[in-house]
């Protein structure tokens, strides 16, 4: 049995061109289509995750997608394996941090 498809003859993959349709945009401007421009906001879960990944891996969120290094794009699209990053949050009734594992889509 094929280890990639478990014998089904097909495997699921993401199409980076559909996830990032406009490489001229930065992550903050909405380059990652499923995130929209929420990564550029000052609050919210998507923004908190984007900020944590930026901080941990030195990924500039205001730089156009096409100008990011291949490794930076890889981390944003496919995660970083078992590496965990501290995602901080703050709300009306408290604040905290959660060690989130970066996984693929």
C-alpha positions in Angstrom: 0.0 0.0 0.0 1.3 3.5 -0.9 2.2 5.4 2.3 1.3 8.7 0.7 -2.3 7.9 -0.3 -3.0 4.8 1.9 -3.8 2.9 -1.3 -6.5 5.3 -2.4 -4.6 6.7 -5.4 -5.2 10.3 -4.2 -3.7 12.6 -1.7 -4.9 15.9 -0.3 -2.7 18.9 -0.8 -3.1 22.7 -0.6 -2.6 24.8 -3.7 -0.5 27.8 -2.6 -1.7 29.8 -5.6 -5.3 29.5 -4.2 -4.3 30.2 -0.6 -2.1 33.2 -1.7 -3.7 34.5 -4.9 -2.0 37.9 -4.8 1.7 37.7 -3.8 2.0 41.5 -4.0 0.1 41.8 -0.8 1.6 41.4 2.7 0.1 39.1 5.3 -1.3 42.2 7.0 -3.0 43.3 3.8 -4.6 39.9 3.3 -2.1 37.8 1.2 -3.3 34.6 2.9 -6.8 34.4 1.6 -8.4 32.3 4.4 -7.1 34.8 7.0 -8.2 37.9 4.9 -7.0 41.1 6.4 -7.7 39.8 10.0 -3.9 39.2 10.4 -3.4 42.9 10.1 -5.7 43.8 12.9 -4.5 44.6 16.4 -6.8 42.1 18.1 -8.6 38.8 17.3 -7.4 35.2 17.2 -6.0 35.4 13.6 -4.0 38.5 14.4 -2.7 37.0 17.7 -1.6 33.8 15.8 0.1 35.9 13.0 1.9 38.1 15.6 3.1 35.0 17.5 4.4 33.3 14.3 6.0 36.6 13.2 7.7 37.0 16.6 8.9 33.4 16.8 10.2 33.0 13.3 11.1 36.6 12.4 8.5 36.9 9.6 7.7 40.5 8.7 3.9 40.7 8.3 4.1 44.0 6.4 6.4 42.7 3.7 4.9 41.5 0.4 4.4 37.8 0.2 6.6 37.5 -2.8 9.5 39.1 -0.8 9.4 36.6 2.0 11.9 33.8 2.1 10.9 30.3 1.0 11.2 29.2 4.7 9.0 32.0 5.9 6.3 31.1 3.4 6.7 27.4 4.3 6.1 28.2 8.0 3.0 30.3 7.2 1.5 27.8 4.8 2.5 24.4 6.3 3.4 25.1 9.9 6.5 24.2 11.8 5.9 20.6 12.8 5.9 20.1 16.6 7.3 23.6 17.3 5.0 25.5 19.6 4.6 29.3 19.8 3.1 31.3 22.6 -0.1 32.9 21.3 -1.1 35.8 23.6 -4.6 37.1 23.9 -6.3 39.8 25.8 -10.0 40.5 26.2 -12.4 42.5 28.4 -12.3 39.9 31.2 -8.7 38.8 31.2 -5.6 37.9 29.2 -3.4 34.8 28.8 -1.1 32.8 26.6 -1.5 29.5 24.9 1.3 27.3 23.5 0.0 26.5 20.0 1.5 23.9 17.7 1.8 25.1 14.1 0.4 22.5 11.8 -0.4 22.5 8.2 -3.8 23.5 6.8 
